[in-house]
Amino acid sequence: MPAHMVRLALGAAISVTALSACKKEPSFDERYASAHKVIQEKAAELEKDMSSRAADAQPSPIPRPSDPADAT
């Protein structure tokens, strides 16, 4: 087999191997769905945290203005 045929066959084999190793990039819809899922999970986590903190918080008493009638 001539040397140029060997190089051609070797180049083709390397190209096929390289292309088969490439991963298809996700489409816009796939990226959008993935980002949407991550955002929804984070929002749910934040809501749960905020609800927990609100339930644990003790409201501070609001001082009532003094009544001038009580001063007598």
JODARA-V659946 format. One record per pair of residues at least 6 apart in sequence whose C-alpha atoms are under 6 Angstrom apart, sorted by the first residue. I is the first residue (numbers start at 1). GAP is how many residues later the second one is. D is the distance in Angstrom with one decimal. If there is no record, write none. Layout:
# JODARA-V659946
i & gap & d
I & GAP & D
I & GAP & D
This chain:
# JODARA-V659946
none
